[in-house]
Amino acid sequence: MSAFGRRGGMGGGTGSRPGFGVARPMQGGTVRPEPAAPAGEQFPPLDALALALDGDDLTPPAQLDAMARLTERQNASGDAGSSRVEGFEASIHKIKEQVLPRLLERVDPEAAATLGKDELAEEFRPIIGEVLAELKLTLNRREQFALEKVLVDELLGLGPLEELLADPEISDIMVNGPDQTFVEKKGRLELAQIAFRDEEHLFQIAQRICNSVGRRVDQTTPLADARLKDGSRVNVIVPPLSLKGTAISIRKFSAKPITLDMYVGFGSMSPKMATALKVAGASRFNIVISGGTGSGKTTMLNALSKMIDPGERVLTIEDAAELRLQQPHWLPLETRPANLEGQGEISIRDLVKNALRMRPDRIILGEIRGSECFDMLAAMNTGHDGSMCTLHSNSPREALARMENMVMMSDIKVPKEAISRQIADSVDMIIQVKRLRDGSRRVTNVTEVIGMEGPVIVTQELFKFEYLDESADGKIIGEYRSMGLRPYTLDKAKQYGFDSAYLEACL
């Protein structure tokens, strides 16, 4: 008996233990031990790519392609990030730097500010000719028109940003300091070929944007929310908080209002979903629109607002007013930041409280981020049916959890169960919008809030977008599915005579 509890010499062996990795056949009779394989040859290395090519298919081609793309992304250089202009535009900007100081000596800024862009261009034309003659510069007709436009944009507009704002294909503009500007076109980010002289030039443009709406931005107040004349939302952050220089983020306002029917045309929802949402807007459902940054929450809110009865009084409350309702009886309200002494701030919560005293039929909040959530729920539950709001969340269930957390983070001492019950009693529907990785924006969930079951808020999904595949050009393919459930809010739609249309859309 050996130390390992085995008898020596069993099986016709010589008493020595077999080498590791040498298999013994499961058969009777005398078994002769095979000679042990030399070290390193028992488990030779496998070449996954060779095996895949030989037809063993251990590594699928899709996985090899994915690994190749991951390697390419890892090795991609992040240095090519400058948006400085070249060629014709660069030469025009160089001439502008020489002409602008002499032009300002000959122009009265106050008088120029009273003129429109076309009138100012007419006034500038002979003066620009004089300055070019002094500088001994000869320009052709195309260069003269380009120079006039650049100078007018510099004096009256937002400088290099004007051409980006005029481009209808651009939905977002992101300035990351004077040397780098990105734009979003059709859901994809790309570098914009524009130039700022330096950080001071960019900072002056940021100040011009904020001053136009009574806001200020400087080193003492380095953060500011503002808007442009057309309603585009602007956020500005300046040094020392921004390390690359002044950063400006502009969410452009669509000149053409988007409707729910246009959503169907874009493929962002199905016709049945559009019908259900039209009924929800017209039947005064309390609606929460949930989604991530840039997913289209405000656009959806604008589209839903078209279903509001023209005879209703609607109040909108926002940090920076960007909602554009088409109703005749619409009153927009906007918050106010604190002054230099830290006083005079008017928050969203203050405006919600005041709005309740202004006899509104509906209250619409641009976005809820904190304690104003409790006041909004109170408004929904106290005779202001049809109120709407947006919040950041990834799913309808997370949206409910966020609302609970926002109320609990405030100074209101209410048990969690009471908060959940108030949410369940107040909110009728949650619309989840999402921007997919191909840049498309879609309505992915339409969910009803039914009520409470114990401590849990019960929901019911009416519609859902299901991902199916991806096309060769990267477009996501999916389908909008109706869950075929009888809506819990059918009685509310029946009060307005839309019950049959609502039921047919959901089934």
C-alpha positions in Angstrom: 0.0 0.0 0.0 1.5 3.3 -1.1 1.2 6.6 0.8 -1.8 7.5 -1.5 -3.7 4.4 -0.5 -3.2 2.4 -3.7 -1.7 -1.1 -3.9 1.5 -1.2 -5.9 1.6 -3.5 -9.0 -2.2 -3.5 -9.7 -3.4 -3.8 -13.3 -0.3 -5.5 -14.4 1.8 -2.4 -14.0 5.3 -2.1 -12.7 4.3 -0.3 -9.6 5.2 3.2 -10.8 2.5 5.9 -11.2 1.4 6.8 -14.7 2.5 10.2 -16.2 0.1 13.1 -15.8 -2.1 13.4 -18.9 -1.7 9.9 -20.2 -5.2 8.4 -20.5 -5.8 4.7 -19.8 -8.3 2.8 -22.1 -11.4 1.5 -20.3 -11.1 -2.1 -21.3 -10.2 -5.4 -19.7 -7.1 -7.4 -20.0 -3.5 -6.3 -19.6 -2.9 -2.7 -20.2 0.5 -1.5 -21.2 1.3 2.0 -20.1 2.1 4.4 -23.1 5.3 6.4 -23.0 4.8 9.9 -21.5 4.7 12.7 -24.0 7.7 15.0 -23.9 7.2 18.2 -21.8 5.4 20.9 -23.8 3.9 18.5 -26.4 1.0 17.3 -24.3 -1.0 20.6 -24.8 0.3 22.3 -28.0 -0.8 26.0 -28.4 -3.9 26.5 -30.5 -4.2 29.2 -33.1 -7.8 30.3 -33.0 -7.6 32.1 -36.4 -6.1 29.0 -38.0 -8.8 26.8 -36.5 -11.5 29.1 -37.8 -9.9 29.0 -41.3 -9.6 25.2 -41.2 -13.3 24.9 -40.7 -13.4 23.9 -37.0 -15.4 27.2 -36.4 -14.2 27.7 -32.8 -14.2 31.4 -33.3 -17.1 32.7 -35.4 -16.3 35.3 -38.1 -18.6 37.8 -36.4 -16.4 37.6 -33.2 -13.2 38.0 -35.2 -14.8 41.1 -36.9 -15.8 42.5 -33.5 -12.3 42.0 -32.1 -10.8 43.7 -35.1 -13.1 46.7 -34.6 -12.2 46.9 -30.9 -8.5 46.8 -31.8 -9.0 49.6 -34.4 -10.8 51.7 -31.9 -8.1 51.2 -29.3 -5.4 52.3 -31.7 -7.3 55.2 -33.1 -5.6 58.5 -32.4 -7.5 61.2 -30.4 -5.1 64.0 -31.6 -7.1 65.1 -34.7 -9.4 67.3 -32.8 -8.8 70.8 -34.1 -11.5 72.5 -36.0 -9.4 75.3 -37.4 -10.5 76.3 -40.9 -8.3 76.0 -44.0 -8.3 77.3 -47.5 -10.7 80.0 -48.7 -12.4 80.5 -45.3 -9.0 80.8 -43.5 -7.9 83.5 -45.9 -11.2 85.5 -45.4 -10.7 85.3 -41.6 -7.1 86.6 -42.0 -8.4 89.6 -44.0 -11.2 90.2 -41.5 -8.6 90.5 -38.7 -6.9 93.3 -40.6 -10.1 95.1 -41.8 -12.2 94.9 -38.5 -10.1 97.4 -36.4 -10.1 100.0 -39.1 -13.8 99.4 -39.8 -14.7 100.0 -36.1 -12.9 103.4 -36.3 -15.2 104.6 -39.0 -18.5 103.2 -37.6 -20.7 104.3 -34.8 -21.5 101.1 -32.8 -24.8 102.5 -31.4 -26.1 103.4 -34.8 -25.0 100.1 -36.3 -26.9 98.2 -33.6 -30.2 99.8 -34.8 -29.8 98.4 -38.3 -30.6 95.0 -39.6 -28.1 92.7 -41.1 -28.9 93.5 -44.8 -29.0 97.3 -44.1 -25.7 97.1 -42.2 -24.1 95.2 -45.1 -25.2 97.9 -47.5 -23.7 100.6 -45.3 -20.5 98.7 -44.9 -19.9 98.0 -48.5 -18.3 101.4 -49.4 -16.4 101.6 -46.1 -15.0 98.1 -46.6 -13.8 99.2 -50.1 -12.0 102.2 -48.6 -10.3 100.0 -45.9 -9.2 97.4 -48.5 -7.7 100.2 -50.7 -5.8 101.5 -47.6 -4.5 98.0 -46.9 -3.7 97.6 -50.7 -5.8 94.4 -50.8 -7.7 93.4 -54.0 -10.6 91.0 -53.6 -12.9 89.4 -56.2 -16.7 89.6 -55.9 -17.0 86.2 -54.1 -14.3 87.2 -51.5 -16.0 90.6 -51.0 -19.4 89.0 -50.2 -17.8 86.5 -47.9 -15.9 89.3 -46.1 -19.1 91.4 -45.7 -20.9 88.4 -44.2 -18.1 87.6 -41.7 -17.9 91.2 -40.6 -21.7 91.6 -40.1 -21.8 88.4 -38.2 -19.0 89.6 -36.0 -20.6 92.9 -35.2 -24.3 92.0 -34.9 -24.4 88.2 -34.6 -22.5 85.4 -32.9 -19.4 85.4 -35.1 -18.4 82.0 -36.5 -21.5 80.4 -34.8 -23.8 82.1 -37.3 -23.1 79.8 -40.2 -23.7 76.7 -37.9 -27.0 78.2 -36.6 -28.1 78.8 -40.2 -27.5 75.2 -41.2 -30.9 73.3 -40.9 -29.2 69.9 -40.7 -27.3 70.7 -37.5 -29.3 70.0 -34.3 -26.5 70.5 -31.7 -23.5 72.8 -31.5 -20.7 72.0 -28.9 -17.8 74.5 -28.6 -15.0 73.0 -26.5 -12.7 76.1 -26.3 -11.5 78.3 -29.2 -9.8 75.4 -31.2 -12.5 72.7 -31.2 -16.2 72.8 -32.2 -18.3 69.7 -32.8 -21.8 69.6 -34.4 -24.5 66.9 -34.5 -25.9 66.0 -37.9 -28.5 63.3 -38.2 -27.6 62.0 -34.8 -23.8 61.7 -35.4 -21.1 64.0 -34.1 -18.5 65.6 -36.4 -15.9 68.4 -36.4 -17.1 71.8 -37.7 -14.7 73.9 -39.7 -15.1 77.2 -38.0 -12.5 79.4 -36.3 -12.4 81.7 -33.2 -9.6 84.1 -32.9 -8.7 83.2 -29.4 -10.3 82.5 -26.0 -11.2 86.2 -25.5 -13.1 86.2 -28.8 -15.1 83.1 -27.7 -15.7 84.5 -24.3 -17.2 87.8 -25.8 -19.6 85.7 -27.8 -20.7 83.8 -24.8 -21.3 87.0 -22.9 -23.3 88.4 -25.8 -25.6 85.3 -25.7 -26.1 85.6 -21.9 -26.6 89.4 -21.8 -29.3 89.2 -24.4 -31.6 87.3 -21.9 -30.5 89.2 -18.8 -28.1 86.5 -17.6 -24.4 87.0 -16.8 -21.3 84.8 -17.1 -17.9 85.6 -15.7 -15.4 84.1 -13.3 -17.6 84.8 -10.3 -20.6 83.1 -12.0 -19.0 80.7 -14.4 -22.2 78.7 -15.2 -25.1 80.1 -17.1 -28.3 78.9 -18.9 -29.6 81.1 -21.7 -31.5 80.9 -25.0 -31.2 82.5 -28.4 -33.9 84.6 -30.1 -35.3 81.5 -31.9 -35.7 79.6 -28.7 -32.5 77.5 -28.9 -31.2 76.4 -25.5 -27.7 77.5 -24.6 -25.4 76.4 -21.7 -22.2 78.2 -21.0 -19.3 77.2 -18.7 -16.2 79.3 -18.5 -12.7 79.0 -16.9 -11.6 78.1 -14.2 -14.3 75.4 -14.3 -13.7 74.6 -18.0 -10.0 73.7 -18.5 -10.0 74.0 -22.3 -11.5 77.5 -22.3 -15.0 78.7 -22.7 -17.5 75.9 -23.6 -20.8 76.6 -25.2 -23.5 74.0 -25.8 -26.4 74.9 -28.1 -29.5 72.7 -28.6 -31.0 74.2 -31.7 -34.7 74.9 -31.8 -36.5 73.4 -34.8 -38.1 76.2 -36.9 -40.8 73.7 -38.1 -42.8 72.4 -35.1 -42.8 68.6 -35.0 -46.2 66.8 -34.7 -47.0 63.3 -33.7 -47.8 62.4 -37.3 -44.3 63.6 -38.3 -43.0 61.1 -35.6 -44.8 58.3 -37.5 -43.3 59.6 -40.8 -39.8 59.5 -39.3 -40.3 56.0 -38.0 -40.0 57.1 -34.4 -43.3 55.5 -33.5 -46.1 53.4 -35.0 -49.5 54.9 -36.2 -51.2 53.1 -33.3 -48.8 54.6 -30.7 -49.5 58.1 -32.3 -53.2 57.6 -31.9 -52.9 56.5 -28.3 -50.7 59.5 -27.5 -53.1 61.9 -29.2 -55.9 60.5 -27.1 -53.7 60.9 -24.0 -53.0 64.5 -24.8 -56.6 65.4 -25.6 -58.1 63.5 -22.7 -56.0 65.3 -20.1 -53.9 62.4 -19.0 -51.1 63.3 -16.5 -48.0 62.4 -18.5 -44.3 62.0 -17.6 -41.9 62.0 -20.5 -38.7 60.1 -19.6 -35.4 59.8 -21.5 -31.7 60.5 -21.6 -29.9 63.7 -22.7 -30.7 64.6 -26.3 -33.3 61.9 -26.7 -36.1 64.3 -27.7 -38.1 64.8 -24.5 -38.8 68.5 -25.1 -39.7 67.8 -28.7 -42.1 65.2 -27.6 -43.6 67.6 -25.1 -44.1 70.2 -27.8 -45.8 67.6 -30.0 -48.1 66.5 -27.3 -49.1 70.0 -26.4 -50.7 70.4 -29.9 -53.5 68.1 -28.6 -54.4 70.6 -25.8 -57.8 72.3 -26.2 -57.4 75.9 -27.3 -59.8 77.0 -24.6 -57.5 75.8 -21.8 -55.1 78.1 -19.9 -51.6 76.5 -20.0 -48.6 77.6 -17.9 -45.1 76.4 -18.7 -42.3 76.5 -16.2 -38.6 76.1 -17.2 -35.0 77.0 -16.3 -34.4 78.3 -19.8 -37.6 78.7 -21.8 -37.5 76.5 -24.9 -41.0 75.2 -25.1 -43.0 76.6 -28.0 -46.7 75.8 -27.5 -49.2 76.7 -30.3 -52.1 77.4 -27.9 -53.6 80.9 -27.8 -53.8 80.9 -24.0 -50.2 80.0 -23.0 -48.1 81.8 -20.4 -44.4 80.8 -20.2 -42.6 81.3 -16.9 -38.8 81.2 -16.4 -36.6 80.8 -13.3 -34.1 83.5 -12.2 -30.6 82.8 -10.8 -29.2 84.5 -7.7 -27.4 87.8 -8.0 -23.8 88.5 -7.0 -24.8 88.7 -3.3 -26.5 85.3 -3.6 -30.0 86.8 -3.3 -33.1 87.1 -5.5 -33.1 83.5 -6.8 -36.5 82.2 -8.0 -36.5 78.4 -8.3 -38.8 76.1 -10.3 -40.5 75.2 -7.0 -41.3 78.8 -6.3 -42.8 79.2 -9.8 -44.9 76.0 -9.4 -46.3 77.2 -6.1 -47.1 80.6 -7.6 -48.6 78.9 -10.8 -51.2 77.2 -8.6 -52.6 80.6 -7.7 -52.8 81.7 -11.4 -55.9 79.6 -12.2 -54.1 77.2 -14.7 -55.9 74.3 -16.4 -52.6 72.6 -17.1 -49.1 73.1 -15.7 -46.2 71.9 -17.9 -42.7 71.6 -16.4 -39.8 71.6 -18.8 -37.8 69.3 -16.5 -38.1 68.1 -12.9 -34.8 67.6 -11.0 -35.5 68.0 -7.3 -38.1 69.0 -4.7 -40.4 70.6 -7.3 -41.5 67.0 -8.1 -43.6 67.0 -5.0 -45.4 70.2 -5.9 -45.9 68.9 -9.5 -47.5 65.7 -8.1 -49.7 67.8 -5.9 -50.8 69.9 -8.9 -51.6 66.7 -10.9 -53.7 65.4 -8.0 -55.6 68.6 -7.2 -57.6 69.5 -10.3 -54.9 70.2 -12.9 -55.4 67.1 -15.0 -53.4 67.1 -18.2 -50.2 68.4 -16.6 -47.0 67.2 -18.1 -43.3 67.1 -17.3 -40.0 65.6 -18.4 -37.2 63.9 -16.4 -34.0 62.0 -17.1 -34.3 58.3 -16.8 -33.6 55.1 -18.8 -36.9 53.3 -18.4 -40.4 53.9 -17.0 -39.7 51.8 -13.9 -36.6 53.9 -13.2 -38.6 57.1 -13.8 -40.9 56.2 -11.0 -37.9 55.4 -8.7 -36.4 58.8 -9.6 -39.5 60.6 -8.7 -39.6 58.9 -5.3 -36.0 59.8 -4.7 -36.5 63.4 -5.7 -39.3 63.9 -3.2 -37.3 62.1 -0.5 -34.3 64.3 -1.1 -36.3 67.4 -0.4 -37.1 68.8 3.0 -40.6 67.2 2.9 -40.8 64.6 5.6 -43.2 62.1 4.1 -43.0 58.3 4.4 -41.9 56.5 1.3 -45.1 54.6 1.0 -47.1 57.8 1.0 -44.8 59.2 -1.7 -45.3 56.1 -3.9 -49.1 56.3 -3.4 -49.1 59.9 -4.4 -47.2 59.1 -7.6 -49.5 56.2 -8.4 -52.6 58.4 -7.9 -51.2 61.4 -9.9 -49.3 60.0 -12.9 -51.4 58.3 -15.7 -48.8 57.6 -18.3 -45.0 57.4 -18.8 -43.6 57.9 -22.3 -40.0 56.6 -22.7 -38.0 58.2 -25.5 -34.5 57.0 -26.4 -31.7 58.0 -28.8 -30.3 54.8 -30.3 -26.7 54.2 -31.3 -27.5 54.9 -35.0 -28.6 58.4 -34.0 -32.3 57.8 -34.5 -34.7 58.9 -31.7 -37.6 56.5 -31.0 -40.4 56.1 -28.5 -39.5 52.8 -26.9 -42.2 52.4 -24.3 -45.7 53.7 -23.5 -46.5 52.6 -20.0 -49.6 53.2 -17.8 -49.4 53.7 -14.0 -52.3 51.5 -12.6 -52.0 51.9 -8.8 -50.4 50.3 -5.7 -50.0 46.7 -4.8 -48.6 46.6 -1.3 -45.6 49.0 -1.3 -45.0 48.6 -5.1 -46.3 50.9 -7.9 -48.0 48.7 -10.5 -47.6 49.5 -14.2 -48.9 48.1 -17.4 -47.0 48.4 -20.7 -49.2 49.3 -23.7 -46.6 49.6 -26.4 -43.0 48.6 -26.8 -40.2 48.9 -29.4 -38.3 45.6 -29.9 -34.9 45.5 -31.4 -34.6 43.0 -34.2 -31.4 43.5 -36.2 -29.0 46.1 -37.7 -28.7 46.8 -41.4 -25.4 46.9 -43.3 -25.2 50.7 -43.1 -25.6 50.6 -39.3 -29.3 51.5 -39.1 -31.2 49.7 -36.3 -34.2 47.6 -37.4 -37.0 46.9 -35.0 -40.8 46.9 -34.7 -43.3 48.6 -32.5 -45.5 46.1 -30.7 -48.8 46.6 -29.0 -49.2 44.5 -25.9 -52.9 43.9 -26.7 -54.0 44.9 -23.2 -57.1 46.9 -22.3 -55.9 50.3 -21.0 -56.6 51.1 -17.4 -57.1 54.8 -18.4 -60.0 53.9 -20.7 -62.5 55.5 -18.4 -60.7 58.8 -18.5 -60.7 58.7 -22.3 -64.4 57.9 -22.3 -65.2 61.2 -20.6 -63.9 63.0 -23.7 -65.5 60.5 -26.2 -62.2 58.9 -27.3 -62.6 55.5 -25.7 -63.3 53.5 -28.9 -60.3 55.0 -30.8 -58.1 54.5 -27.7 -59.2 50.9 -27.2 -58.7 50.1 -30.9 -55.2 51.6 -30.9 -54.1 49.5 -27.9 -55.5 46.2 -28.9 
